[in-house]
Amino acid sequence: MDQYVTGSAIRQLREKKKLTQEALAEKLGVSGKAVSRWETGKGYPDISLLGPLAENLSVSVAELLSGNAVENANVSANMLRSEFYVCPVCGNVLCSTGECAVSCHGVSLLPAEAEGPDDAHRVSVEVVEDEHFVAIDHPMTRDHYISFIAGIGSDRVQLVKLYPEGNAEARLKINGVRRICYYCNRDGLFSFSPLNSSLRSVRQVSASCQVAGRP
């Protein structure tokens, strides 16, 4: 673990549940003095107690370890609010439709912050029938590559995982896609709207306009 649960996190979560130190201790099968020691930073709960402690405080183990309370107000589960988390250890990609506490390989992950495409990560989009064909002008070596391409709409996320030495491209069903994201393992997350005609690096071609005799 890159960090361990702090006493202040335990105290704040316990008080939020309106539990005394003794009441929490009884639920965990430890003494009230043990809980007091945790909250004052004079000791730590045994790792075997993290699961029961998180359960009794109504949080996940990852949230307990991070010390950050998660209040997910995204009750409508609008997929356009989706966030991506990428593990720096294994490259695992996780997607959330709202605020959450995420960890992988003992590392607490923050949501990737998206930027617009730049010259080193140029993207082209062709609309062919009912699909977006997305291609990134980017190397795909073992050390530097595009990890995934995703199309996000109001009710779904299409995620295509990419691998080194493959092609930095993907086909996404249009299906109301409002945002397209892609992730570089060195430079992070990039995002743009396929409907934004002012984005010079995006090229849109309708298949219906390719019929002979039509402009």
N, C-alpha and C positions, 0 to 999 in steps of 0.2 A: 504494500500500500504506500502511496506517496504521502498520505496523511492519515491521522487517526482522529476519531471523534473527540471533540473538545468539550470541556466541562460546561462552557457557556451555552453550547448547543443543547446539551442534555437538560440544563436548567430551564432554558427558554421553552423547549418543547414540553417539558414536564409541567411547567406553570400554565402553558396553553391548554393542556389537558386537565388542568385543575387537580393535579395529583400532588400529595405531599411526598417527601422523600421516603417516608416509611411505607406509604401505599405502593409506590413504585417498587421499592425493595421487596415487598411481599409478593408482588406479581412475578418478580424475577428470581425469587428464592435466595436473596442476599440480605445483608443487614442494612439498616438505615445509614450506618456509618460508612458503608461501602459507597452508597450513592452520594453521600456528602463528600467523600474523598474524590469521587469522579468530578463533581461539580466545582470543586475548589482547585482542581488540577494537581492534586496530590497522588492521583492514581488513575488507572484506566480500566474500563470494563474488559473482562476476558473476551477474546475474539469469539468464543462460543456463545457469548451473551448478546452479540450485536444483532442477530436476527430477532430474538425475543424482545430486546430493548427497542428496536425500530418498530416492531409490531405493536407494542404497548404505547408507543408515542405516536402511532398512526402515521409513520413516514416509511420510506424505503431505506434500505441500508445505505445506498449511495447518497441519499439526501442527508442521512444522519452523519455520514462521514464528511460530506461537504460543509455541513453546518449552515446551509442555506435553505430556508423554508421555501417550498414551492407552492404557490397559489395559482392554480390553473384556472383562469377565467375564460378559457376558450371553450365554453360549453357547446358552441355550435360546431366545433371540430372543423373549422374552415381550413381546408387543405392549403390554401394560399398562404397561410401562416406557418407552413411547415419549415422546420429547421433541421440542419444536418450536423451530425457529430462524426468526426473521423478519428479513430484511434491512431496515435503516432507510433504505437508499438507493432500492431498487426495490420493496420490499414482497414480495419472493420468499419463499415459505414452504417450509421444508425439514423433513422428519420423520426422526428416527433412532430405531431400536429399542434403542440402547445408546449408550455414551459414544463420542464422536467429536470430531474437530476440523473445524469448519465455517467457511468464509469465503465472502463474496459481495461483489463490487465492491471487493475489496481490504480488506474489513472482517472481522476475526475475530469470529464470532458466539458468544454464550453462549446456552445453552438458556433459554427463557422460564420464569420461575418462576410457577406458578399460584396464584391466590387464589380464595376462594369468591365467589360472586356477591354484589354489593352493591346498594344502592338505585338507583345510576346505571346498573346493568347487569342489570336484572331479567330473568329468563328464565322461560318457561313451556314445559311439555312435555305434549303430548297423545299418548297411545298409541292409534293408530288401526290396527286389524288388526295387521299385522306391522311397523309403522313407528313411530318416534318423530318427531312433528312438533315441531320446536324453533323457538321464536320469541323474539327478544331485543327488549326494549323499549329501543331505542337509536336515535339519529339515524344517518342514512346519507348524510352530506354528503361533499363532496370532501375536507374537512379532518378529519372525525371520523366514523369508521365501524367496523363489525365486519368484520374481514378474512377470517375463516373460522370455520366450525363443524365440529367433528370428533367422531365417535363411536369410542370405543376399546374393543375386546374383547381377549380373550386371544390371538386368532389373526389379527386384522385391524384396520386403521384405515380409517374412512370419512371423507374430508375433502371438504368442500364449500367452494370458494372463493367469496367474496362480493365485491361491488364497490360503490363509492359510488353513491348514488342508486337502488340496488336495494332489495330487502327483506332485513331481518336475520332470515332464517328458512331452515330446511333440513329435509329429510326424510331420516332415517337408518334403515336396516334394523335392527330390534332385534337379531337375531343375536347374542345374548350381550353386548350393549354394557354395559360396567361403568362407563365414565366418559365424560362429554361435556365437551368443551372449546370455548371460543370466545375469539377474540382481538380486542381493541380496539386500534386503531392508536395511541391516546394512552395508554391505561391498562394495556395488557399482557394477559396470559393469565388466563382464569378457568376453573375446573373444578369439576365436581360429579358426584355419583353419581345417576343417574336413579332408583335404588332407594331413595334416602334420603328417606323420607317426612317427616322432621323439617325438611327444607329448605322453608321456607314459600313461597319464591318459585317452587317447582316445582309444577305442577298436572298430575296424571296422570289421564286418563280412558280407560277401556277401551271400545273400540268394541262389545264384546260386551254391555256394560251399557246400550247405547243402544237396544236392541230394545224395542219397545213392550210394556208390561206387566211389564218387569223393573225393579228398583230401580237 
